[in-house]
Amino acid sequence: MHKYKFGTKEDDMSSEISRPIFVGGEWVHCDQRLKVTNPANGEVVAETSLAGPDEYERAVAAALAIKPQLSALASSERSAILRRVEAG
């Protein structure tokens, strides 16, 4: 399995790609999976991580912990952080 990168050829929806979720500063692969289908023909085009209660709690805790620091940043600075996350 390769490292997922948004907006690249690796993001090709025509192949099954395991899509992790980003929680607390790291990519997390969940035990549960969700198959993504093309509504036009029902073909499975990807598979993604499906967050469960543990991942949900971890994500909420991480978001609440970082909220004060992020709130103090300009939107352009927050955008730059997201772009760095996206780049891996």
matplotlib code that plots the C-alpha trace (Angstrom):
import matplotlib.pyplot as plt

x = [0.0, 1.4, 1.3, -1.8, -1.3, -4.2, -4.3, -1.8, -2.0, -2.1, -5.5, -6.9, -10.4, -10.3, -8.3, -8.9, -7.0, -7.0, -7.7, -6.7, -8.0, -5.9, -6.2, -4.1, -1.2, -1.0, -2.6, -4.7, -6.0, -9.1, -10.2, -13.5, -13.7, -16.2, -16.4, -17.0, -19.0, -19.6, -23.4, -23.6, -22.7, -22.2, -18.5, -16.3, -13.8, -12.1, -12.1, -11.8, -11.2, -14.4, -13.9, -15.4, -16.0, -12.3, -11.2, -14.1, -13.1, -9.4, -10.3, -12.5, -9.9, -7.2, -9.4, -10.3, -6.6, -5.4, -8.3, -6.8, -3.6, -5.4, -7.8, -4.9, -3.6, -4.7, -6.7, -3.7, -1.6, -4.2, -4.4, -0.6, -0.8, -3.4, -1.4, 1.6, -0.5, -1.8, 1.7, 2.6]
y = [0.0, 3.4, 6.7, 8.6, 11.9, 14.2, 15.7, 13.4, 10.4, 8.3, 10.0, 8.2, 7.1, 4.4, 2.1, 0.9, 3.1, 2.7, 6.2, 7.0, 9.7, 12.4, 12.5, 14.3, 15.0, 11.5, 9.4, 6.6, 3.5, 2.3, -1.3, -0.6, 0.1, 1.7, 0.9, 3.9, 3.1, 4.9, 5.8, 5.5, 1.8, 0.5, -0.2, 0.0, 2.8, 3.1, 2.0, 4.4, 4.2, 4.4, 6.1, 4.4, 5.7, 5.5, 7.5, 10.0, 10.6, 11.0, 13.5, 15.6, 15.6, 16.6, 19.4, 20.8, 20.7, 22.7, 25.1, 28.0, 28.0, 27.8, 30.5, 32.9, 32.3, 34.2, 32.2, 32.2, 30.6, 27.9, 27.3, 26.9, 24.2, 22.3, 22.4, 21.0, 18.2, 17.5, 17.3, 14.7]
z = [0.0, -1.0, 0.9, -0.1, -1.7, -2.7, -6.1, -7.7, -10.0, -6.8, -6.3, -9.3, -8.4, -11.1, -8.8, -5.3, -2.9, 0.8, 2.1, 5.6, 7.9, 9.4, 13.2, 15.7, 13.3, 11.7, 9.0, 10.6, 8.9, 10.5, 11.0, 9.3, 5.6, 3.3, -0.4, -2.6, -5.7, -9.0, -8.9, -12.6, -12.8, -9.2, -9.7, -6.6, -7.4, -4.0, -0.5, 2.4, 6.2, 8.2, 11.5, 14.5, 18.0, 19.0, 16.0, 16.5, 20.1, 19.2, 16.4, 18.7, 21.4, 18.9, 17.4, 20.8, 21.9, 18.9, 18.6, 20.7, 18.6, 15.3, 16.2, 16.8, 13.2, 10.1, 7.6, 5.2, 7.9, 8.5, 4.8, 4.6, 7.4, 5.5, 2.3, 4.2, 5.6, 2.1, 0.7, 3.3]

ax = plt.figure().add_subplot(projection="3d")
ax.plot(x, y, z, "-o")
ax.set_aspect("equal")
plt.show()
